[in-house]
Structures are given as structure tokens and as C-alpha cells.
Amino acid sequence: MNANGLYSGVEGYVIPGTNSGVGTGVANGVYGELGQARPGFLDFYPGALVAFSLRKLRIGYIGPAIRVRRSSDNVELDIGFDVNGNLDEKTLLGFVGSGNSGFVTTWYNQSTPLLNDAVQTSNVNQPRIVLNGVVNKQNNKPTINFIQANSTRFILNDVNLLQTGPISVTATLGTHGTGGSQDFFGTRVQFNAGGWEWFYRVGPIYRFAAISIGGTEASVSTTALPIHTMFGTITGPSSSSTFRLWLNNFDVRTGNQTINPGPVSFALGYGGASGQGYMDGNFYEFIAYTSDQSNNVTGIRQEVNNYYKIY
């Protein structure tokens, strides 16, 4: 096993926590022998509604990570993973070409069923993965660059279920930019008559927040770390929902929130409502459940940190 606990194809993989849901009963045990695939996030925590990432999230997933359009001629190609479950940078750069840029047209859902991909058909609104022949990275990991000036975003309006039970979301983002008020909106969970912004910025202050439209805000301010991983749950939506928020390895807020039930959609890189801004920063992954995953928070945070080395 290497120093960071990641599976290398010969060594094992550290199973995150004791609440992994893999049925092994192993606490922080080692997974894998020669020839075995490394388990991913969804192997430990299955049942996600949507799961987008630039790493492979489950052993059984055989599809691509993203679909990329190259700037030279607007031709598109699906880009998958290498043998270690990381984004296939070699194929990506070979397709985009030296000196060209690559833009993400589709971010594929790795959960089951394989529906609700994140798609952006407008060229100008597509976030970027390659700039002038160089893969966009932060903390030495490939990441999708959302550009505020281009209003880049994915909006999953086809996730149109009437949700009256809990919602849990984990997202990993990287921050940059020095724009004005409310200029960094990482992701939003939108209900029929209300929603949550999960990460945004007001002036120089980054905030991890829950907002009910027409209601109150519960937030925590944070310094501009290179990468943030966020996890939150809401028991509703209802008139007396309970929410919990975590930022990196901290339990930052617990309280009550009023959010009316209704169809659910997700906005990645966008505040999701009139007058609210677009993201200026990097996106690594977004995973959402229609269940309360708060009992798994320790293992979830450990699994994410094993890979991204955030804290």
C-alpha cells in the first residue's frame, strides 16, 4: 500500500470507516489483491440518485467520465478512465491536441440507473477541462473549470421527481477568482418553491450555506482553501425539516429549515435562481441521494479525503 492509502493495482485499498455499507465488517481494513479492481465511492455508499466525478466511482461502471468538445473543429469524444480509475488524461490530450482547448459537453452519471447525465449543449456555456493543451488541475487532480464570464453550468431539470423525503449531497470543489458580490455559486438543490445553495461567495468570504427562498439563511464562513469537500442533509423538504452541514472534517451547522416539497432539480456551477451568480472555480465531483446519509458522514469524508487529500 502506498503512503496515501490508494490502490495501485498491486497493493490494497483502505476501506473508509466502519459504516461503509460494503458488508465486510472490516474497520479501516485493506481491500484488494493482485488483479482485483479498486472499489469506488458508490461501492461503499450505493443508491445515489446522481453521481458525477472525474474518477471512477464504482467497479461495475463501464461508461465514460465525460464527453469533450475540442476547440479546433468542435468534434466531440467520450473520455473514460485509466486502469487505476483516474481520468484518462492520455486519451483526453491526444484527442484535444497540442495548443487546443477542450470543453465538457456531458458529465456522465455513474450511479444506477444510468440516467440524468449533466448536459450542456451551448458551446459558450460549457465548462473547460483542457486549456491550450494542458489538463486543468488543482491539488494535482484533474478538475472541470467553470468560468463565470461564460455562465458555464449544468442544470439537471430532468431529475423531476416529487421529493417529500430527505436529500443528501456531497460535493468537492476548488476555489479561485476575485470577483464581486455573490460571484461563486458551486451547486444548488432546487425544490419547487425553495432550495439550497451549497457553496457560494459574498465578496471575499466563501460560505457554505443552506437557504430557503423567502426564508432564513444558515451559513458558515470559511477561508479560501484550495479544495473544499461539502456534505449536507435535509430531512424534508417540509415545513419543519432538519438540516445538517459539514465542511471538510467539521460538523458546522445543525438546525431547522422551511422548504416546500416539490420536483427536484440540481444546478452545478449556478445559483439556480434569478439574480444569483455563476461559478468561478473548479468542480471535482457531485453525488446526491434521496436518503439521509448523515450516519455515513465519517466514512464519506474519509473516502473523499483519501483520494483528494484535502485536509
N, C-alpha and C positions, 0 to 999 in steps of 0.2 A: 504494500500500500504506500502511495506517495504521501508527501508531507501534508497536502491539503485534503486528504481523505477522498479523492476522486478515483473512480475506477479507470484503470489504464489499459485494460484488455488482458492483463495477467493477474494483477492484484485484485483485491476485493473492494467493496463499497461500504461505507459506514451507513447503517440504517439510521435515519433520523428519529430519535426519541423512542419512547415506548408506546406511543399512541399512533403508530404508523398505519394501522389498518391492513397490514400485509399478512396477518395471521401467523407470524412466525414465533411470537412471544419473545423475540430477542431484543434486549435493551442495548442500543448502541453497538449492535453486533456487526460482523463483517459478512457482506453478501458477495457471492460470485467466485467462480473458479475459471481456469483457462477455458475459453470458448463460450462462456456464458455472457449474455448481454447485460449491460448495466441497467438496473431498474431506474425509472424516472419518477418525477413528482406524482404523476397520476397512478402509478403502480402502488404508491404508498397511500395516496388520498384520491381514490376513484370517485366517479359520479359527478364530475364538473359539468356544468351546462356549456361553457365555452372555455377553451384553454389555448392561448396564443403564446408562442415563445420562439426564440432563436436557438433553443436546444431541444432535443428530443425528450418528450415528457412521459412516454410510456413505451415499453418494449414492443407491444403489439401494433404500434402505429407505423404504417409503411408509406405514408404520403409525404409530400414535401413540407418544408417550413414556410416558404414564401414564394410568391411569383414576382419576378422582377422585370421591369422595362428598362432597356438601355437607351441612353440619350442619343446615341449616334444615328439610329434608324427606327426607334420605338418598337423594335421587336421584343417580345416577352418570352421568358423561360421560367419554369418551376425550378427552385433550388431546394435541395434536400439537406441531408446531414452526412457527416463523415462517419467513419467506423466507430468513433468514440461518442457519437451522439451530439456533436457540436455542429454548428452551421458549416456547410461545405464551402469554405472560402475559395478553394482552388477552382471549383466549377463556377462559382459566382464571378470571380475575377476573369477567368477565361472567357466567359460569356460577355461581360460588360466591356472588357477591353481596356488597354492602357490609355489613360488620359480621358476616358469617358466616365459618366456617372450612371448610377443605377437607382431606380425608384421602385418602391414596393406597391404593386397594384392589388395584391391579395395577401393577407396573413391568414394561414390556414388553421382551422380549428382542429386540434389534436384529440379532443375528447370524443366520446361516442354518444349519440350517432354523429357522423361526420357532416354536420350541418352548420349553418350560421358562420360561415367564413367572413372575415372582415375584408370588405372590398372597397376600393376607391377607383372609380372609372375616369375621373377627371385628372388629366396629366398634371396640371398645376397644383392640385391638392394632394398629390401622392407624396408621402414621406420618403426620405432618401436613405439608402443603405451603403452606397459607394459614391465617393466624391473624387473625380479626376483619377480614377484607377486605384483608389485606396479605400479599403473597407472601413466604414465608420465604427470606431471602438471607443469605449470608455471603461476604465479599470481593466483594460486588456481583454474585454469581451465585446463581440460584435453587438451592435445595437442599432435600432432604427431611429434616424434623426428626424424629428418633427420640427418644421420650420414655421414660426409664427407668421412671418410675412407672406407665406404662401397658403395660409389657412389649411395646413395639412391636417387630416384627421380621417378616422374610420368611425362610422356611425352604424351600429347594428340594429337597424329598425326592424329587421325580420325576426328578431327574438321577441315575438309578440305574444308571450304567454301572460295570462291573467294571474299575477303572483300575489297571493294573500298570506304566504308563509315567509320564512326567513330568506335572507340573501347574505352570502359571504363572498368577499372579494379579496384576492391578494394581487398586488401589482408591484413591479420593480421598475424604477425609472431613474434616469440620470439627469441632473440639472445643469443648465448653463444659460447664458444670456443676461442682459441687464436692462430689460425693457421696463415699461411703466406699470401703472396700477393694473392688477389682475391680468398679467400677461403670460402666466404659465398655468394652464389647466391640463393636468395629467389625464384624468379619466373621470367619467361621470356615470352613475347608475340612475337612469331616468324612469320614474314611475309616471302614472297617468297624470297626477296633479302634484308632483313633487319629486325630489331626487337628492342624490348625494354627490357633491364634488369630493373626490378622494384626495386630491392634492392640487394646490394652486398657490399662486404668489400674489401678494398685495405689495407693490413696491419692492423693497429689498428683502422682505420677510417671506419665507416659504411657510406654508401652512398645510397641515393635514387635517381635514375638516369634514364634518357632516352638516349638510344644510337642508332644511325643509323650506321650500318656496313659500313665502308668506309667513314663515315661522322663525325660529331662532337658529342660531349657529353655535355649534360646539366645535372648537378647534384647538390645535396646539401649534405654536410657532416653533420653528426649528432652524438651525443653521444650514447653510448650503453645502451639505456633504456631497461628494461626487455621485454616490448612488444612495437611493432610499428604497427600502422594501416596506410595503404597507400591507396591513391586514385589518379587515373590519367586518363586523357582522351587524345585522339588524334583525330583530325577531319578527317584525311585522312583514310588510307595511300595514300599519293600523294606527288608530288614534292614540295608542298607548304603547308604542314599540320601545324596546330597549336596544341601545346600540353599544358596541364596544369597539375601540380603536387601538391599534398597535402601530408603532413606528419603529423600524429596525428591531431591537430587542427590548423595547419598552412598551409597557401597557400604559397608554397615555390618556385615555378618557373612557368613562362609562357614564351613561345617562339615559334619559328618555327623549323620544323624538316623535313628532307627529308627521307621518307620511301616509297619504291616502293610497289604498290599493289600486292597482290598475295594470295595464300592459307594461312590460319591462323592455327597455332598450338600453344599449350601452354606447357611450361615446368615448373613443380613445383619442387623446390629443385635443379635446374640445370641451369647453364648459357645458355645452349641450342645451343652452337656453339663450334667449335673446339678450344681447348686451354683455355676454360673457365670452372670455377670450379663448384663443388658441394656444396650443402648447409650443414652447420654445425650449426644446430639450430632447432627451433620448429615452426610448422605450425598449425594455428587455422582454417583459412578459406580463400577461394579464390572464388570471384564472378566476372564474366566477362559479359559485354554487347556488342552487336554490335549496340550501340547507344550512343549518347553523354548524359551522366548523370550529367554533371557539374552543372546544375541548381538544382540538388538534393544534392549537396555535403554537405550542412549544416545538413540536416536531416540524410543522410547516416552516417556521422561521429558521430552524436548524437546517432543513433541506435546502432552502433558498440560499442561506449563507454559505453552506458547503460549496456551492457552485460559484456564487458571485463574489464571495469574500468581501462583504460589505462592512462588517464590524468585528 
